[in-house]
């Protein structure tokens, strides 16, 4: 999938194509967060790019016959008609996405391009309205069928039928194309620290508002709560919602084998996470004689609070083809742990989960380069792995073709070169060379 972003803050115009691992680098205030949030928004609100008016014929057929059957050619034709690469609806949404109350992003736009499907996966979906109205859709052998059942006396409007049919068609046809995004923002340290206090204050506020005189219409409790919740940009609000919803999230279990990523997380932290019933998230060790502990998350190290959401995502939410967006994954990590974070990112990518990161860490990039090198076959590789088995094993690798790197500069994004020896990023190399050059000069004069 390719995105074109224009007139968005520091970004005048840029293009990026999502890969299995997409990396954004660049100076502070170069537009990386704008690009990251726009990418998340386009993935979350992809239905904004569907033109529902083009489902009118389908709507009329279903309304008159109670069902419709489309063959492969008819599905492809409808796909071509209903998808828009640019959306006025999403253009209006951008301001809400960033909580832009000053209309700074009024002229911003995002365009999406992707290969339209010609083959369609078998699947089934159902949309119910109350107990008596349902729309059932399925794809089997590249044929799409939608049934409409209404056993009530209530009549649905043409526009409602059209929107429901459009939603059902979009879910059946496009759901496998547009991956589910999860975002872990740079604000995660504060979110993990204060989410419980925020919940307690919200509950106290609701209780207080409920005690207001019902005749006093000057304050509407729901409106007040919604205004408060809209203070943050959508990605931050969604990240807060993820953390606050862990009680429900932990009821699910991923189908993926996350044993190796979990092992890396444990190596970074030297401990594990747990959440039981309505209790706080706990940070604890087990089977450890010395320095054994079991403490609430808010008393844990900043590194633990920065990784906790990655852990719970992997354990309870992750599925193939997802997009996991991590803003500055190296945050609050030592240099050694930044290298381990690179291994963790590669391990997640190797689970067929797409990862999108922004980073300022040269160490993380250089470790990714090592993993690119380890994806090559070369004489003496097994011996080298045996010699360095304390830090590397055969799972530590990532194919260079799975990586795309962009540098934000001068209002655009520039694609970085990637070879079988890794990623070339002048932005990092120039600063490192300058630092060593200065050190060498000063050392020479002192000597």
Protein Blocks (a to p, Z undefined) as FASTA:
>chain_A
ZZddehihjblbdcddddfbdcdeddehiopmmmmmmmmmmmmmmmmmpcfklmmmmmmm
mmmnopacddfklmmmmmmmmpcfbdfklmmmmmmmnopanommmmgccdddddddfbdc
dddddddehjlbccddddeehiacdddddfbfbdcdfklmmmmmmmmmmmmmmmmmmccd
ddddfklmmmmmmmmmmmmmmmmmmmmmmmpcfklmkbcfklmmmmmmmmpcfklmmmmm
mmmmmmmmmmpccfbdcklmmmmmmmmnopacddehjbccddddehifbhpacddfklmc
fklmmmmmmmmmmmmmgcghiacddehklgopafklmmmmmmmmmmmmmnopacddddfb
fklmmmmmmmmmmmpccehklmmmmmmmmmgcfklccdfklpccdddeehiacdddddfk
bccdfklmmmmmmmmmmmmmmmmmmZZ
